[in-house]
Amino acid sequence: MATRKITITVPEELVESIRERVDSRGVSAYIAAAAAHQDAMDRLRDLADRLEEEHGAVTAGEQQAALDRIAAIDAWHDEHRPASDEAA
């Protein structure tokens, strides 16, 4: 992916916090990853808004049904996952 150098203003405390976690060359990557994450969340929110406009809001029952399905899938995977001592 092509990159472009930009200048941003960030609170000093945040810069220091980031620098404690990464070396000086990693600050740009850290901030780029944070911006990419926010961009993905914004796009997801846009999609959710469009779907809600088209189909209406998700009901509590629909949300619970989805959570129940996820729990069932997780349980199935837990039952079929090899024990750690069986793994390669």
Phi and psi restraints in degrees (range 20) as a CNS / XPLOR table:
assign (resid 1 and name C) (resid 2 and name N)
       (resid 2 and name CA) (resid 2 and name C) 1.0 -68.5 20.0 2
assign (resid 2 and name N) (resid 2 and name CA)
       (resid 2 and name C) (resid 3 and name N) 1.0 148.7 20.0 2
assign (resid 2 and name C) (resid 3 and name N)
       (resid 3 and name CA) (resid 3 and name C) 1.0 -122.6 20.0 2
assign (resid 3 and name N) (resid 3 and name CA)
       (resid 3 and name C) (resid 4 and name N) 1.0 160.6 20.0 2
assign (resid 3 and name C) (resid 4 and name N)
       (resid 4 and name CA) (resid 4 and name C) 1.0 -137.9 20.0 2
assign (resid 4 and name N) (resid 4 and name CA)
       (resid 4 and name C) (resid 5 and name N) 1.0 135.5 20.0 2
assign (resid 4 and name C) (resid 5 and name N)
       (resid 5 and name CA) (resid 5 and name C) 1.0 -82.0 20.0 2
assign (resid 5 and name N) (resid 5 and name CA)
       (resid 5 and name C) (resid 6 and name N) 1.0 131.1 20.0 2
assign (resid 5 and name C) (resid 6 and name N)
       (resid 6 and name CA) (resid 6 and name C) 1.0 -132.7 20.0 2
assign (resid 6 and name N) (resid 6 and name CA)
       (resid 6 and name C) (resid 7 and name N) 1.0 167.9 20.0 2
assign (resid 6 and name C) (resid 7 and name N)
       (resid 7 and name CA) (resid 7 and name C) 1.0 -113.5 20.0 2
assign (resid 7 and name N) (resid 7 and name CA)
       (resid 7 and name C) (resid 8 and name N) 1.0 131.8 20.0 2
assign (resid 7 and name C) (resid 8 and name N)
       (resid 8 and name CA) (resid 8 and name C) 1.0 -129.9 20.0 2
assign (resid 8 and name N) (resid 8 and name CA)
       (resid 8 and name C) (resid 9 and name N) 1.0 158.2 20.0 2
assign (resid 8 and name C) (resid 9 and name N)
       (resid 9 and name CA) (resid 9 and name C) 1.0 -110.2 20.0 2
assign (resid 9 and name N) (resid 9 and name CA)
       (resid 9 and name C) (resid 10 and name N) 1.0 126.0 20.0 2
assign (resid 9 and name C) (resid 10 and name N)
       (resid 10 and name CA) (resid 10 and name C) 1.0 -131.6 20.0 2
assign (resid 10 and name N) (resid 10 and name CA)
       (resid 10 and name C) (resid 11 and name N) 1.0 141.0 20.0 2
assign (resid 10 and name C) (resid 11 and name N)
       (resid 11 and name CA) (resid 11 and name C) 1.0 -54.7 20.0 2
assign (resid 11 and name N) (resid 11 and name CA)
       (resid 11 and name C) (resid 12 and name N) 1.0 137.4 20.0 2
assign (resid 11 and name C) (resid 12 and name N)
       (resid 12 and name CA) (resid 12 and name C) 1.0 -55.6 20.0 2
assign (resid 12 and name N) (resid 12 and name CA)
       (resid 12 and name C) (resid 13 and name N) 1.0 -40.5 20.0 2
assign (resid 12 and name C) (resid 13 and name N)
       (resid 13 and name CA) (resid 13 and name C) 1.0 -62.7 20.0 2
assign (resid 13 and name N) (resid 13 and name CA)
       (resid 13 and name C) (resid 14 and name N) 1.0 -36.2 20.0 2
assign (resid 13 and name C) (resid 14 and name N)
       (resid 14 and name CA) (resid 14 and name C) 1.0 -68.1 20.0 2
assign (resid 14 and name N) (resid 14 and name CA)
       (resid 14 and name C) (resid 15 and name N) 1.0 -42.6 20.0 2
assign (resid 14 and name C) (resid 15 and name N)
       (resid 15 and name CA) (resid 15 and name C) 1.0 -59.1 20.0 2
assign (resid 15 and name N) (resid 15 and name CA)
       (resid 15 and name C) (resid 16 and name N) 1.0 -45.5 20.0 2
assign (resid 15 and name C) (resid 16 and name N)
       (resid 16 and name CA) (resid 16 and name C) 1.0 -63.4 20.0 2
assign (resid 16 and name N) (resid 16 and name CA)
       (resid 16 and name C) (resid 17 and name N) 1.0 -40.9 20.0 2
assign (resid 16 and name C) (resid 17 and name N)
       (resid 17 and name CA) (resid 17 and name C) 1.0 -61.8 20.0 2
assign (resid 17 and name N) (resid 17 and name CA)
       (resid 17 and name C) (resid 18 and name N) 1.0 -43.2 20.0 2
assign (resid 17 and name C) (resid 18 and name N)
       (resid 18 and name CA) (resid 18 and name C) 1.0 -65.2 20.0 2
assign (resid 18 and name N) (resid 18 and name CA)
       (resid 18 and name C) (resid 19 and name N) 1.0 -44.8 20.0 2
assign (resid 18 and name C) (resid 19 and name N)
       (resid 19 and name CA) (resid 19 and name C) 1.0 -62.1 20.0 2
assign (resid 19 and name N) (resid 19 and name CA)
       (resid 19 and name C) (resid 20 and name N) 1.0 -28.1 20.0 2
assign (resid 19 and name C) (resid 20 and name N)
       (resid 20 and name CA) (resid 20 and name C) 1.0 -67.6 20.0 2
assign (resid 20 and name N) (resid 20 and name CA)
       (resid 20 and name C) (resid 21 and name N) 1.0 -23.6 20.0 2
assign (resid 20 and name C) (resid 21 and name N)
       (resid 21 and name CA) (resid 21 and name C) 1.0 -95.2 20.0 2
assign (resid 21 and name N) (resid 21 and name CA)
       (resid 21 and name C) (resid 22 and name N) 1.0 -27.3 20.0 2
assign (resid 21 and name C) (resid 22 and name N)
       (resid 22 and name CA) (resid 22 and name C) 1.0 -132.5 20.0 2
assign (resid 22 and name N) (resid 22 and name CA)
       (resid 22 and name C) (resid 23 and name N) 1.0 160.1 20.0 2
assign (resid 22 and name C) (resid 23 and name N)
       (resid 23 and name CA) (resid 23 and name C) 1.0 -77.8 20.0 2
assign (resid 23 and name N) (resid 23 and name CA)
       (resid 23 and name C) (resid 24 and name N) 1.0 174.4 20.0 2
assign (resid 23 and name C) (resid 24 and name N)
       (resid 24 and name CA) (resid 24 and name C) 1.0 -60.3 20.0 2
assign (resid 24 and name N) (resid 24 and name CA)
       (resid 24 and name C) (resid 25 and name N) 1.0 -32.4 20.0 2
assign (resid 24 and name C) (resid 25 and name N)
       (resid 25 and name CA) (resid 25 and name C) 1.0 -76.1 20.0 2
assign (resid 25 and name N) (resid 25 and name CA)
       (resid 25 and name C) (resid 26 and name N) 1.0 -15.6 20.0 2
assign (resid 25 and name C) (resid 26 and name N)
       (resid 26 and name CA) (resid 26 and name C) 1.0 -89.4 20.0 2
assign (resid 26 and name N) (resid 26 and name CA)
       (resid 26 and name C) (resid 27 and name N) 1.0 -8.2 20.0 2
assign (resid 26 and name C) (resid 27 and name N)
       (resid 27 and name CA) (resid 27 and name C) 1.0 -62.0 20.0 2
assign (resid 27 and name N) (resid 27 and name CA)
       (resid 27 and name C) (resid 28 and name N) 1.0 -46.0 20.0 2
assign (resid 27 and name C) (resid 28 and name N)
       (resid 28 and name CA) (resid 28 and name C) 1.0 -61.2 20.0 2
assign (resid 28 and name N) (resid 28 and name CA)
       (resid 28 and name C) (resid 29 and name N) 1.0 -44.1 20.0 2
assign (resid 28 and name C) (resid 29 and name N)
       (resid 29 and name CA) (resid 29 and name C) 1.0 -63.6 20.0 2
assign (resid 29 and name N) (resid 29 and name CA)
       (resid 29 and name C) (resid 30 and name N) 1.0 -40.0 20.0 2
assign (resid 29 and name C) (resid 30 and name N)
       (resid 30 and name CA) (resid 30 and name C) 1.0 -62.1 20.0 2
assign (resid 30 and name N) (resid 30 and name CA)
       (resid 30 and name C) (resid 31 and name N) 1.0 -47.6 20.0 2
assign (resid 30 and name C) (resid 31 and name N)
       (resid 31 and name CA) (resid 31 and name C) 1.0 -69.3 20.0 2
assign (resid 31 and name N) (resid 31 and name CA)
       (resid 31 and name C) (resid 32 and name N) 1.0 -37.4 20.0 2
assign (resid 31 and name C) (resid 32 and name N)
       (resid 32 and name CA) (resid 32 and name C) 1.0 -62.8 20.0 2
assign (resid 32 and name N) (resid 32 and name CA)
       (resid 32 and name C) (resid 33 and name N) 1.0 -40.9 20.0 2
assign (resid 32 and name C) (resid 33 and name N)
       (resid 33 and name CA) (resid 33 and name C) 1.0 -64.3 20.0 2
assign (resid 33 and name N) (resid 33 and name CA)
       (resid 33 and name C) (resid 34 and name N) 1.0 -40.7 20.0 2
assign (resid 33 and name C) (resid 34 and name N)
       (resid 34 and name CA) (resid 34 and name C) 1.0 -64.4 20.0 2
assign (resid 34 and name N) (resid 34 and name CA)
       (resid 34 and name C) (resid 35 and name N) 1.0 -41.3 20.0 2
assign (resid 34 and name C) (resid 35 and name N)
       (resid 35 and name CA) (resid 35 and name C) 1.0 -67.0 20.0 2
assign (resid 35 and name N) (resid 35 and name CA)
       (resid 35 and name C) (resid 36 and name N) 1.0 -39.6 20.0 2
assign (resid 35 and name C) (resid 36 and name N)
       (resid 36 and name CA) (resid 36 and name C) 1.0 -63.9 20.0 2
assign (resid 36 and name N) (resid 36 and name CA)
       (resid 36 and name C) (resid 37 and name N) 1.0 -40.4 20.0 2
assign (resid 36 and name C) (resid 37 and name N)
       (resid 37 and name CA) (resid 37 and name C) 1.0 -62.9 20.0 2
assign (resid 37 and name N) (resid 37 and name CA)
       (resid 37 and name C) (resid 38 and name N) 1.0 -45.8 20.0 2
assign (resid 37 and name C) (resid 38 and name N)
       (resid 38 and name CA) (resid 38 and name C) 1.0 -63.4 20.0 2
assign (resid 38 and name N) (resid 38 and name CA)
       (resid 38 and name C) (resid 39 and name N) 1.0 -39.9 20.0 2
assign (resid 38 and name C) (resid 39 and name N)
       (resid 39 and name CA) (resid 39 and name C) 1.0 -61.2 20.0 2
assign (resid 39 and name N) (resid 39 and name CA)
       (resid 39 and name C) (resid 40 and name N) 1.0 -43.3 20.0 2
assign (resid 39 and name C) (resid 40 and name N)
       (resid 40 and name CA) (resid 40 and name C) 1.0 -63.2 20.0 2
assign (resid 40 and name N) (resid 40 and name CA)
       (resid 40 and name C) (resid 41 and name N) 1.0 -41.5 20.0 2
assign (resid 40 and name C) (resid 41 and name N)
       (resid 41 and name CA) (resid 41 and name C) 1.0 -65.4 20.0 2
assign (resid 41 and name N) (resid 41 and name CA)
       (resid 41 and name C) (resid 42 and name N) 1.0 -39.7 20.0 2
assign (resid 41 and name C) (resid 42 and name N)
       (resid 42 and name CA) (resid 42 and name C) 1.0 -63.6 20.0 2
assign (resid 42 and name N) (resid 42 and name CA)
       (resid 42 and name C) (resid 43 and name N) 1.0 -42.2 20.0 2
assign (resid 42 and name C) (resid 43 and name N)
       (resid 43 and name CA) (resid 43 and name C) 1.0 -65.6 20.0 2
assign (resid 43 and name N) (resid 43 and name CA)
       (resid 43 and name C) (resid 44 and name N) 1.0 -39.6 20.0 2
assign (resid 43 and name C) (resid 44 and name N)
       (resid 44 and name CA) (resid 44 and name C) 1.0 -63.7 20.0 2
assign (resid 44 and name N) (resid 44 and name CA)
       (resid 44 and name C) (resid 45 and name N) 1.0 -41.8 20.0 2
assign (resid 44 and name C) (resid 45 and name N)
       (resid 45 and name CA) (resid 45 and name C) 1.0 -63.1 20.0 2
assign (resid 45 and name N) (resid 45 and name CA)
       (resid 45 and name C) (resid 46 and name N) 1.0 -41.5 20.0 2
assign (resid 45 and name C) (resid 46 and name N)
       (resid 46 and name CA) (resid 46 and name C) 1.0 -60.4 20.0 2
assign (resid 46 and name N) (resid 46 and name CA)
       (resid 46 and name C) (resid 47 and name N) 1.0 -43.3 20.0 2
assign (resid 46 and name C) (resid 47 and name N)
       (resid 47 and name CA) (resid 47 and name C) 1.0 -62.9 20.0 2
assign (resid 47 and name N) (resid 47 and name CA)
       (resid 47 and name C) (resid 48 and name N) 1.0 -46.1 20.0 2
assign (resid 47 and name C) (resid 48 and name N)
       (resid 48 and name CA) (resid 48 and name C) 1.0 -59.9 20.0 2
assign (resid 48 and name N) (resid 48 and name CA)
       (resid 48 and name C) (resid 49 and name N) 1.0 -41.1 20.0 2
assign (resid 48 and name C) (resid 49 and name N)
       (resid 49 and name CA) (resid 49 and name C) 1.0 -63.6 20.0 2
assign (resid 49 and name N) (resid 49 and name CA)
       (resid 49 and name C) (resid 50 and name N) 1.0 -43.2 20.0 2
assign (resid 49 and name C) (resid 50 and name N)
       (resid 50 and name CA) (resid 50 and name C) 1.0 -64.7 20.0 2
assign (resid 50 and name N) (resid 50 and name CA)
       (resid 50 and name C) (resid 51 and name N) 1.0 -42.4 20.0 2
assign (resid 50 and name C) (resid 51 and name N)
       (resid 51 and name CA) (resid 51 and name C) 1.0 -64.2 20.0 2
assign (resid 51 and name N) (resid 51 and name CA)
       (resid 51 and name C) (resid 52 and name N) 1.0 -39.3 20.0 2
assign (resid 51 and name C) (resid 52 and name N)
       (resid 52 and name CA) (resid 52 and name C) 1.0 -65.8 20.0 2
assign (resid 52 and name N) (resid 52 and name CA)
       (resid 52 and name C) (resid 53 and name N) 1.0 -39.8 20.0 2
assign (resid 52 and name C) (resid 53 and name N)
       (resid 53 and name CA) (resid 53 and name C) 1.0 -62.1 20.0 2
assign (resid 53 and name N) (resid 53 and name CA)
       (resid 53 and name C) (resid 54 and name N) 1.0 -40.0 20.0 2
assign (resid 53 and name C) (resid 54 and name N)
       (resid 54 and name CA) (resid 54 and name C) 1.0 -78.8 20.0 2
assign (resid 54 and name N) (resid 54 and name CA)
       (resid 54 and name C) (resid 55 and name N) 1.0 -39.6 20.0 2
assign (resid 54 and name C) (resid 55 and name N)
       (resid 55 and name CA) (resid 55 and name C) 1.0 -115.5 20.0 2
assign (resid 55 and name N) (resid 55 and name CA)
       (resid 55 and name C) (resid 56 and name N) 1.0 -6.6 20.0 2
assign (resid 55 and name C) (resid 56 and name N)
       (resid 56 and name CA) (resid 56 and name C) 1.0 90.1 20.0 2
assign (resid 56 and name N) (resid 56 and name CA)
       (resid 56 and name C) (resid 57 and name N) 1.0 167.8 20.0 2
assign (resid 56 and name C) (resid 57 and name N)
       (resid 57 and name CA) (resid 57 and name C) 1.0 -70.1 20.0 2
assign (resid 57 and name N) (resid 57 and name CA)
       (resid 57 and name C) (resid 58 and name N) 1.0 150.0 20.0 2
assign (resid 57 and name C) (resid 58 and name N)
       (resid 58 and name CA) (resid 58 and name C) 1.0 -71.3 20.0 2
assign (resid 58 and name N) (resid 58 and name CA)
       (resid 58 and name C) (resid 59 and name N) 1.0 131.4 20.0 2
assign (resid 58 and name C) (resid 59 and name N)
       (resid 59 and name CA) (resid 59 and name C) 1.0 -81.2 20.0 2
assign (resid 59 and name N) (resid 59 and name CA)
       (resid 59 and name C) (resid 60 and name N) 1.0 164.0 20.0 2
assign (resid 59 and name C) (resid 60 and name N)
       (resid 60 and name CA) (resid 60 and name C) 1.0 -60.3 20.0 2
assign (resid 60 and name N) (resid 60 and name CA)
       (resid 60 and name C) (resid 61 and name N) 1.0 -38.3 20.0 2
assign (resid 60 and name C) (resid 61 and name N)
       (resid 61 and name CA) (resid 61 and name C) 1.0 -65.1 20.0 2
assign (resid 61 and name N) (resid 61 and name CA)
       (resid 61 and name C) (resid 62 and name N) 1.0 -41.1 20.0 2
assign (resid 61 and name C) (resid 62 and name N)
       (resid 62 and name CA) (resid 62 and name C) 1.0 -65.9 20.0 2
assign (resid 62 and name N) (resid 62 and name CA)
       (resid 62 and name C) (resid 63 and name N) 1.0 -40.3 20.0 2
assign (resid 62 and name C) (resid 63 and name N)
       (resid 63 and name CA) (resid 63 and name C) 1.0 -63.8 20.0 2
assign (resid 63 and name N) (resid 63 and name CA)
       (resid 63 and name C) (resid 64 and name N) 1.0 -43.8 20.0 2
assign (resid 63 and name C) (resid 64 and name N)
       (resid 64 and name CA) (resid 64 and name C) 1.0 -64.9 20.0 2
assign (resid 64 and name N) (resid 64 and name CA)
       (resid 64 and name C) (resid 65 and name N) 1.0 -39.0 20.0 2
assign (resid 64 and name C) (resid 65 and name N)
       (resid 65 and name CA) (resid 65 and name C) 1.0 -61.6 20.0 2
assign (resid 65 and name N) (resid 65 and name CA)
       (resid 65 and name C) (resid 66 and name N) 1.0 -40.7 20.0 2
assign (resid 65 and name C) (resid 66 and name N)
       (resid 66 and name CA) (resid 66 and name C) 1.0 -65.4 20.0 2
assign (resid 66 and name N) (resid 66 and name CA)
       (resid 66 and name C) (resid 67 and name N) 1.0 -43.9 20.0 2
assign (resid 66 and name C) (resid 67 and name N)
       (resid 67 and name CA) (resid 67 and name C) 1.0 -63.6 20.0 2
assign (resid 67 and name N) (resid 67 and name CA)
       (resid 67 and name C) (resid 68 and name N) 1.0 -38.9 20.0 2
assign (resid 67 and name C) (resid 68 and name N)
       (resid 68 and name CA) (resid 68 and name C) 1.0 -63.9 20.0 2
assign (resid 68 and name N) (resid 68 and name CA)
       (resid 68 and name C) (resid 69 and name N) 1.0 -41.0 20.0 2
assign (resid 68 and name C) (resid 69 and name N)
       (resid 69 and name CA) (resid 69 and name C) 1.0 -64.6 20.0 2
assign (resid 69 and name N) (resid 69 and name CA)
       (resid 69 and name C) (resid 70 and name N) 1.0 -42.7 20.0 2
assign (resid 69 and name C) (resid 70 and name N)
       (resid 70 and name CA) (resid 70 and name C) 1.0 -61.2 20.0 2
assign (resid 70 and name N) (resid 70 and name CA)
       (resid 70 and name C) (resid 71 and name N) 1.0 -43.5 20.0 2
assign (resid 70 and name C) (resid 71 and name N)
       (resid 71 and name CA) (resid 71 and name C) 1.0 -61.9 20.0 2
assign (resid 71 and name N) (resid 71 and name CA)
       (resid 71 and name C) (resid 72 and name N) 1.0 -39.8 20.0 2
assign (resid 71 and name C) (resid 72 and name N)
       (resid 72 and name CA) (resid 72 and name C) 1.0 -65.6 20.0 2
assign (resid 72 and name N) (resid 72 and name CA)
       (resid 72 and name C) (resid 73 and name N) 1.0 -41.1 20.0 2
assign (resid 72 and name C) (resid 73 and name N)
       (resid 73 and name CA) (resid 73 and name C) 1.0 -64.6 20.0 2
assign (resid 73 and name N) (resid 73 and name CA)
       (resid 73 and name C) (resid 74 and name N) 1.0 -44.6 20.0 2
assign (resid 73 and name C) (resid 74 and name N)
       (resid 74 and name CA) (resid 74 and name C) 1.0 -58.8 20.0 2
assign (resid 74 and name N) (resid 74 and name CA)
       (resid 74 and name C) (resid 75 and name N) 1.0 -43.5 20.0 2
assign (resid 74 and name C) (resid 75 and name N)
       (resid 75 and name CA) (resid 75 and name C) 1.0 -63.3 20.0 2
assign (resid 75 and name N) (resid 75 and name CA)
       (resid 75 and name C) (resid 76 and name N) 1.0 -42.2 20.0 2
assign (resid 75 and name C) (resid 76 and name N)
       (resid 76 and name CA) (resid 76 and name C) 1.0 -60.4 20.0 2
assign (resid 76 and name N) (resid 76 and name CA)
       (resid 76 and name C) (resid 77 and name N) 1.0 -45.5 20.0 2
assign (resid 76 and name C) (resid 77 and name N)
       (resid 77 and name CA) (resid 77 and name C) 1.0 -64.1 20.0 2
assign (resid 77 and name N) (resid 77 and name CA)
       (resid 77 and name C) (resid 78 and name N) 1.0 -39.4 20.0 2
assign (resid 77 and name C) (resid 78 and name N)
       (resid 78 and name CA) (resid 78 and name C) 1.0 -61.2 20.0 2
assign (resid 78 and name N) (resid 78 and name CA)
       (resid 78 and name C) (resid 79 and name N) 1.0 -39.7 20.0 2
assign (resid 78 and name C) (resid 79 and name N)
       (resid 79 and name CA) (resid 79 and name C) 1.0 -69.3 20.0 2
assign (resid 79 and name N) (resid 79 and name CA)
       (resid 79 and name C) (resid 80 and name N) 1.0 -31.0 20.0 2
assign (resid 79 and name C) (resid 80 and name N)
       (resid 80 and name CA) (resid 80 and name C) 1.0 -101.7 20.0 2
assign (resid 80 and name N) (resid 80 and name CA)
       (resid 80 and name C) (resid 81 and name N) 1.0 -1.1 20.0 2
assign (resid 80 and name C) (resid 81 and name N)
       (resid 81 and name CA) (resid 81 and name C) 1.0 -78.6 20.0 2
assign (resid 81 and name N) (resid 81 and name CA)
       (resid 81 and name C) (resid 82 and name N) 1.0 132.1 20.0 2
assign (resid 81 and name C) (resid 82 and name N)
       (resid 82 and name CA) (resid 82 and name C) 1.0 -66.0 20.0 2
assign (resid 82 and name N) (resid 82 and name CA)
       (resid 82 and name C) (resid 83 and name N) 1.0 148.0 20.0 2
assign (resid 82 and name C) (resid 83 and name N)
       (resid 83 and name CA) (resid 83 and name C) 1.0 -63.3 20.0 2
assign (resid 83 and name N) (resid 83 and name CA)
       (resid 83 and name C) (resid 84 and name N) 1.0 153.5 20.0 2
assign (resid 83 and name C) (resid 84 and name N)
       (resid 84 and name CA) (resid 84 and name C) 1.0 -58.7 20.0 2
assign (resid 84 and name N) (resid 84 and name CA)
       (resid 84 and name C) (resid 85 and name N) 1.0 -31.0 20.0 2
assign (resid 84 and name C) (resid 85 and name N)
       (resid 85 and name CA) (resid 85 and name C) 1.0 -79.8 20.0 2
assign (resid 85 and name N) (resid 85 and name CA)
       (resid 85 and name C) (resid 86 and name N) 1.0 -10.1 20.0 2
assign (resid 85 and name C) (resid 86 and name N)
       (resid 86 and name CA) (resid 86 and name C) 1.0 -91.7 20.0 2
assign (resid 86 and name N) (resid 86 and name CA)
       (resid 86 and name C) (resid 87 and name N) 1.0 -16.6 20.0 2
assign (resid 86 and name C) (resid 87 and name N)
       (resid 87 and name CA) (resid 87 and name C) 1.0 -65.3 20.0 2
assign (resid 87 and name N) (resid 87 and name CA)
       (resid 87 and name C) (resid 88 and name N) 1.0 147.3 20.0 2
